[in-house]
Amino acid sequence: MKHKVLGVINLIHETDELERLTQSRCLATVPFGARYRLIDFVLSSMVNSGISQVAVFAHTKYRSLMDHLGSGKHWDLQHRQSGLFILPPATDDIQEISRGDLYHFYQHRDYFKRSSLEYVVITRSHMVCNVDFEAVINHHLEQEADITVVCKKEIQSSPGKARKVKMADDGRITSIQDHYGRMLSDIVSMEMYVMRKELLMELVETSLAEGQDHLVRHAIFSRLGQLKVHGYMYEGYLGVVNTLSSYYDHNMSLLQPKVWKELFNQPGPIYTKVKDEPPARYSSGSRVSNSLIANGCRIEGTVLNSILFRGVHVEKGALIKDSIVMQNGKIGENSFVANCILDKDVQVEGNRDLRGTEGTPFLAGKKRVI
């Protein structure tokens, strides 16, 4: 990227309605698409756009986040002077941790001030997409905007929760939903913001001095009349994944070849932590149709329209249909699993019958034995 851009992935107070899937992990590290985590999509988008310095503002339950990201080598971010920085809260005080993202940015203001990069791209982790941020930066400069918000026009209502915005004919944003209400607009904010680093620091200090500590609600929403805030319309695939139904729906959409190709290849590949495992093994008499099967799986039964993560064992006579089975799951002989989400290390014993519905999938937490 020809422009000097700092990437910020903001995990502070992300909307999370994934129930037991986020009981022991943050939203950013929820497994997705057979081998990925949610944070992989925005992080890969940044790397593919030439952003070589990325700060992840962790908030709570971030042990799995640190394990997954490590030094950033899987995203080629392990460089000594740039690279990946994981910034947890600077305090252990519960009341301080519960404050808004501007407060936490301020606590790490030295990190921003030490950086020589001119612009900053701030994102969330729960937007499953593949964005060319260089095009966003170019649009930002062409429009001479103070802040650019990446937006997407909804073709149909999404089960995920996202702010809606209203945009004038010239692309200027005139209104942003304060939270998740009922604004009459078909344009959603992808919670991605581009601005000069100096402007961000000014907004942080000014807002905190006024007793306000939320980036969107206070620093941006309340200043729409003062700042030139423009929208950039994203045309690619978008999955807003912060509710259980949206998690299930967007996983299932990956079984469509068109969606898979668009999301994982354009404009660049999606990277993740690599774990070397043997290829999936299919026994004689097994059957698999329209499914994603990760490495290390052993299939002896039948898998239809489902997503299986690494190391899943489907025993003889078992049938999995329209379901998501995470790492090291085991489905016992002659068991039937339909419209289910099974977290890591779930063991389904033989001759069991588990059924959810398409709108309300059955969810089993980590290491549960059924």
C-alpha positions in Angstrom: 0.0 0.0 0.0 1.4 3.4 -1.0 -0.2 5.1 1.9 1.0 4.7 5.5 -1.8 3.0 7.3 -2.1 1.5 10.8 -4.6 -1.3 11.2 -6.7 -1.5 14.4 -9.0 -4.4 15.2 -11.2 -3.3 18.0 -12.6 -6.1 20.2 -13.9 -3.8 23.0 -17.6 -4.4 23.7 -18.4 -6.3 20.5 -22.0 -7.3 20.3 -22.0 -11.0 21.2 -25.1 -13.2 21.3 -23.4 -16.6 20.5 -24.3 -18.0 23.9 -22.1 -21.0 24.9 -19.8 -20.5 21.8 -18.3 -17.5 23.6 -18.5 -18.7 27.1 -14.7 -19.3 27.3 -13.5 -17.4 24.2 -13.9 -14.0 22.7 -16.1 -13.4 19.6 -13.0 -12.9 17.5 -11.8 -16.5 17.9 -15.0 -18.3 17.3 -14.3 -21.1 14.8 -15.8 -20.6 11.3 -15.8 -22.3 8.0 -14.1 -25.6 9.0 -10.6 -24.2 9.7 -10.8 -20.4 10.3 -11.6 -18.0 13.1 -13.7 -14.9 12.7 -10.8 -12.5 13.1 -9.0 -14.1 10.2 -11.1 -12.3 7.7 -10.4 -8.6 8.6 -6.8 -9.5 9.5 -6.2 -11.1 6.1 -7.9 -8.2 4.4 -5.5 -5.8 6.0 -2.5 -7.9 5.1 -3.6 -8.3 1.5 -4.1 -4.5 1.3 -0.5 -3.9 2.3 -1.1 -3.0 5.9 2.0 -4.3 7.8 1.3 -3.0 11.3 -1.8 -4.2 13.1 -2.9 -3.6 16.7 -5.6 -5.9 18.2 -7.3 -4.3 21.2 -8.3 -7.3 23.3 -10.9 -6.9 26.0 -12.0 -10.1 27.8 -11.5 -13.9 27.4 -8.5 -13.3 25.1 -6.3 -16.3 26.0 -7.5 -18.2 22.9 -6.9 -15.0 20.8 -3.3 -14.9 21.9 -2.8 -18.6 21.1 -4.4 -18.2 17.7 -2.5 -15.1 16.6 0.8 -15.8 18.2 3.6 -13.7 16.6 1.5 -13.1 13.5 3.7 -15.3 11.3 0.8 -17.0 9.6 -0.2 -13.5 8.3 3.4 -12.5 7.6 3.3 -10.0 10.5 6.2 -11.3 12.6 8.5 -8.5 11.5 10.6 -6.8 14.2 9.7 -3.2 13.7 6.1 -3.4 12.4 4.0 -6.5 12.7 1.2 -7.6 15.0 0.6 -6.1 18.5 -2.0 -7.5 20.9 -3.0 -4.8 23.4 -5.0 -6.1 26.4 -6.6 -3.7 28.9 -4.1 -1.6 30.8 -5.9 -2.2 34.1 -7.4 -5.0 36.1 -10.1 -2.8 37.6 -13.5 -4.1 36.6 -15.0 -0.7 36.4 -12.2 0.6 34.2 -12.4 -2.5 31.9 -16.1 -1.9 31.4 -15.5 1.6 29.9 -15.8 2.3 26.2 -13.2 1.8 23.4 -12.0 5.5 23.5 -10.9 5.0 27.1 -8.9 2.0 26.1 -7.4 3.7 23.1 -6.3 6.5 25.4 -4.7 4.0 27.8 -2.5 2.9 24.9 -2.0 6.4 23.4 1.8 5.9 23.5 1.4 3.1 21.0 -0.4 5.4 18.6 2.1 8.3 19.2 5.1 6.1 18.5 3.8 5.0 15.2 4.9 7.1 12.2 1.9 6.0 10.1 -0.5 8.7 8.9 -3.8 6.9 8.6 -5.7 4.4 10.7 -8.2 1.7 9.7 -10.4 0.7 12.6 -12.5 -2.5 12.3 -14.4 -5.1 14.3 -13.7 -8.8 14.1 -17.2 -10.2 13.4 -17.6 -9.0 9.8 -17.0 -12.0 7.5 -15.8 -10.3 4.3 -12.8 -9.8 2.1 -12.1 -6.0 1.7 -9.6 -4.2 -0.4 -8.6 -1.4 2.1 -6.4 0.3 -0.5 -9.5 1.1 -2.5 -11.2 2.4 0.6 -8.2 4.7 1.4 -8.2 6.0 -2.2 -11.9 6.7 -1.9 -11.3 8.5 1.4 -8.7 10.8 -0.2 -10.7 11.4 -3.4 -13.7 12.6 -1.3 -11.4 14.6 1.0 -13.4 13.1 3.9 -12.5 13.4 7.6 -13.9 9.9 8.2 -14.9 7.1 5.7 -17.2 4.3 6.8 -17.3 1.1 4.9 -21.0 0.2 4.2 -23.0 -2.5 2.4 -26.4 -2.3 0.9 -28.6 -5.1 2.2 -30.3 -7.3 -0.4 -32.2 -9.1 2.3 -32.5 -8.8 6.0 -29.5 -10.3 7.9 -29.8 -12.4 11.1 -26.8 -10.6 12.5 -26.9 -7.2 14.3 -25.4 -4.2 12.5 -25.9 -0.5 12.7 -27.8 1.1 9.8 -26.9 4.4 8.2 -28.5 7.0 6.0 -26.5 8.4 3.1 -27.0 11.5 0.9 -26.7 11.4 -2.9 -23.2 12.7 -2.7 -22.1 9.8 -0.4 -22.1 11.8 2.8 -23.5 10.0 5.8 -26.3 12.0 7.4 -27.3 9.7 10.2 -25.9 6.6 12.0 -28.0 4.4 14.1 -27.2 4.9 17.8 -27.4 1.2 18.4 -29.5 -1.5 16.8 -32.9 0.1 16.4 -35.3 0.3 13.5 -33.9 2.9 11.2 -35.6 2.8 7.8 -32.5 2.2 5.6 -31.1 -0.7 3.6 -27.5 0.4 4.1 -25.6 -1.2 7.0 -22.3 0.0 8.6 -19.6 -2.7 8.5 -18.0 -1.0 11.5 -14.9 -0.1 9.5 -13.6 3.5 9.8 -10.8 5.3 8.0 -9.3 8.5 9.3 -6.1 10.3 10.0 -4.3 9.1 13.2 -4.2 12.7 14.4 -7.9 13.0 14.1 -8.5 9.8 16.0 -6.3 11.0 18.9 -8.1 14.4 18.9 -11.5 12.6 19.1 -10.2 10.4 21.9 -9.0 13.3 24.0 -11.9 15.6 23.3 -14.6 13.0 23.9 -13.1 11.8 27.1 -12.8 15.4 28.4 -16.6 15.6 27.8 -17.2 12.4 29.7 -17.9 10.4 26.5 -15.9 7.2 25.8 -17.5 5.4 22.8 -16.1 5.8 19.3 -19.2 5.6 17.2 -21.9 6.8 19.6 -20.0 9.7 21.0 -17.0 10.6 18.8 -18.6 10.1 15.4 -22.4 10.1 15.7 -22.5 13.3 17.7 -20.2 15.1 15.2 -21.8 14.3 11.9 -22.6 17.9 11.4 -19.0 19.0 12.1 -17.0 16.3 10.3 -17.2 15.2 6.7 -18.2 11.6 7.1 -18.5 9.6 3.8 -19.6 6.1 3.0 -17.7 3.6 0.9 -20.0 1.0 -0.7 -18.6 -2.5 -0.4 -19.8 -4.9 -3.2 -18.5 -8.2 -2.0 -19.9 -10.9 0.3 -20.7 -9.8 3.9 -21.7 -12.0 6.8 -22.5 -10.1 10.1 -21.8 -12.8 12.7 -22.7 -11.9 16.2 -25.8 -13.9 16.9 -26.3 -17.7 16.9 -28.6 -17.7 13.9 -26.2 -15.6 11.9 -23.4 -17.8 12.8 -25.3 -20.9 11.6 -26.6 -19.2 8.4 -23.3 -17.8 7.2 -21.5 -21.0 7.9 -24.1 -22.8 5.8 -23.8 -20.3 3.0 -20.2 -21.4 2.5 -21.6 -24.6 1.0 -22.5 -22.5 -2.1 -19.4 -22.5 -4.4 -20.1 -19.0 -5.6 -20.0 -17.7 -2.0 -16.9 -19.7 -1.2 -15.0 -18.4 -4.2 -16.0 -14.8 -3.7 -15.2 -14.8 0.0 -11.9 -16.7 0.1 -10.2 -15.5 -3.1 -11.3 -12.0 -4.0 -9.4 -9.7 -3.7 -6.9 -12.0 -1.9 -6.7 -15.2 0.1 -7.8 -15.6 3.7 -5.0 -16.8 6.0 -5.3 -18.6 9.3 -3.1 -20.5 11.8 -1.8 -23.6 10.1 -2.0 -27.0 11.9 -0.4 -29.8 10.0 -2.7 -32.9 10.0 -3.2 -35.8 7.6 -5.9 -35.6 4.9 -9.4 -36.6 5.7 -10.0 -40.4 5.5 -13.1 -41.8 4.0 -13.9 -45.4 4.8 -15.6 -47.9 2.5 -19.4 -47.3 2.6 -19.1 -43.7 3.8 -21.0 -41.0 2.0 -20.4 -37.2 1.8 -22.4 -34.7 -0.1 -22.1 -30.9 -0.4 -20.0 -30.5 2.7 -16.8 -28.9 4.0 -14.5 -31.6 5.5 -11.3 -30.4 7.2 -8.0 -32.3 7.5 -7.7 -35.1 10.1 -11.4 -36.2 9.9 -12.4 -39.9 9.7 -15.6 -40.5 7.9 -17.3 -43.9 8.3 -20.9 -42.8 8.1 -22.9 -40.2 6.1 -22.4 -36.4 6.0 -24.8 -34.2 4.1 -24.8 -30.4 3.8 -22.5 -30.0 6.8 -19.3 -28.4 8.0 -16.7 -30.6 9.9 -13.7 -29.1 11.5 -10.3 -30.9 12.0 -10.2 -34.3 13.6 -13.9 -35.1 13.6 -14.8 -38.8 13.7 -18.1 -39.9 12.2 -18.6 -43.6 13.1 -20.3 -46.3 11.0 -24.0 -45.8 10.6 -24.0 -42.2 11.9 -25.7 -39.5 9.9 -24.9 -35.8 10.1 -27.2 -33.4 8.2 -27.2 -29.5 8.0 -24.9 -29.3 11.0 -21.6 -27.8 12.2 -19.2 -30.1 14.1 -16.1 -28.4 15.5 -12.6 -29.8 16.2 -12.2 -33.3 17.6 -15.9 -34.0 17.7 -17.1 -37.6 17.7 -20.4 -38.9 16.4 -21.1 -42.4 17.6 -22.5 -45.4 15.7 -26.0 -45.1 14.3 -26.5 -41.6 15.8 -28.5 -38.9 13.9 -27.5 -35.2 14.1 -29.5 -32.6 12.2 -29.5 -28.7 12.4 -26.9 -28.8 15.2 -23.9 -26.8 16.3 -21.4 -28.9 18.3 -18.5 -27.1 19.8 -15.0 -28.5 20.2 -14.5 -32.0 21.7 -18.2 -32.8 21.9 -18.9 -36.5 22.1 -22.2 -37.9 20.8 -22.5 -41.5 22.0 -24.0 -44.3 19.9 -27.8 -44.4 18.9 -28.5 -40.8 19.9 -30.9 -38.5 18.0 -30.1 -34.8 18.1 -32.3 -32.4 16.2 -32.6 -28.6 16.0 -34.5 -26.5 13.5 -33.2 -24.3 10.7 -34.1 -21.2 12.6 -33.0 -22.4 16.0 -30.1 -24.9 15.8 -29.4 -27.1 18.8 -26.1 -26.0 20.4 -23.8 -28.2 22.5 -21.0 -26.5 24.5 -17.3 -27.5 24.6 -16.5 -31.1 25.8 -20.1 -32.0 26.4 -20.9 -35.8 26.3 -24.4 -36.5 24.9 
